[in-house]
Amino acid sequence: MKNNLKTTTILPIAAILLFSGLQSFAQNGKYLLKGNIAHLTGKVYLGHEVNGSPVKVDSTTLVNGEFVFKGAVKSPEFYTLTHKNLKYPIQFILENSAITVTKSADSLAVAEVKGSAAHEVYTDFYKGPWKEITAKAGQIYGKIDKAENAAKAAGGKVDSLTRAGFDQEFAALDVQNQATVKEYIGKYPSSAGAAAIIFDRFIAYPNFPVATELFASLTKEAQQSAIGAAVTKAIAIDAKTAKGKLAPAFSIADKDGKLVHLSDFIGKYVLIDFWASWCGPCRKENPNVVAAYKKYHDKGFEIIGISLDSKKEAWLKAIDMDGLTWTHVSDLKGWQCATAQTYGVKAVPASFLIDPNGKVVGKDLRGEELNKTLADLFK
């Protein structure tokens, strides 16, 4: 007992005062954000997104790479630290607590964030359970590349049976993905970090039935956080494009500047295909979409390709390289594309199949699922 008392009484007074000061911030509903970004000078900015656009909320001058921000947030929310010489923003979940952020001079090194419980819940998922999922996904993509290269060398394309096999592997992996996320967030139902994981895995990569189910398992505290509100909003937008709903109208310019309206295609089955030249999975899926278009176009099947590119040259080059002969439109605003936001698109590829009356009959149909759906519709 004496030894324990001695070790607690020899702490430096400065350390005791610092600890009590940090604790008071958490208790008073404020944050104290401190850190060091190695070898940088000048201004560092604290910001977050508002309605999809980045907004700077505070700034300070680095002193020997160190910075301090003080303030308060209503609930845990994603914020960023940016600097003109940082290649990528430092993203983390900010909450009312004492938080430290350190970033080494290595441009590829991930910043270390301590003191945000929600952020730790969020990042620990990716440091642990998620690694097994990504490893298996990498193996499947590797087999796809090998099959495509072999088929190309033989002067042909990957056959439908082989594609169906890959689709089945991805389907099995998705089942594992759902179980992994469910198990993990079940340990942290009151954390905004759990809501962030649901957003990442089932909103950004759409599976809204699963997102809705898992989100319902969280406490009100997590659901009503700023991150939880983003999940709620996304689920509401998805409901507007549910099967049987009239697809939201839009008008976007094509590559020649002529406005294309969704209403121009009434009376046809239309695949609204959100994609981009820089999207690897989109480009891998394009041969399947090309084959479907050739097979069913004369029967009344149309495609509107909506690109989330921001550079016209790259967009047009990809259209030509992949042999995409259908209607193409883009406002060249990237993720700020108004139509993508209306349709709740958080990742590409994303697609919506519309019937001749303008109603949604399918969403995110790819591979053999797209082929089977079209075959049933055009019997």
Secondary structure, DSSP 4 states (H G I P E B T S, - for coil): -HHHHHHHH-S-HHHHHHHHHHHHHHHTT-EEEEEEETT--EEEEEEEEETTEEEEEEEEEEBTTEEEEEE--SS-EEEEEE-TT-SS-EEEEE-SSEEEEEE-S-TTSPPEEES-HHHHHHHHHHHTHHHHHHHHHHHHHHHHHHHHHHHHHTTS---HHHHHHHHHHHHHHHHHHHHHHHHHHTT-TT-HHHHHHHIIIIITTT-HHHHHHHHHTS-HHHHTSHHHHHHHHHHHHHHHTSTTSBPPP-EEEBTTS-EEEGGGGTTSEEEEEEE-TT-HHHHHHHHHHHHHHHHHGGGTEEEEEEE--S-HHHHHHHHHHHT--SEEE--S-GGG-HHHHHTT--SSSEEEEE-TTSBEEEES--HHHHHHHHHHHT-
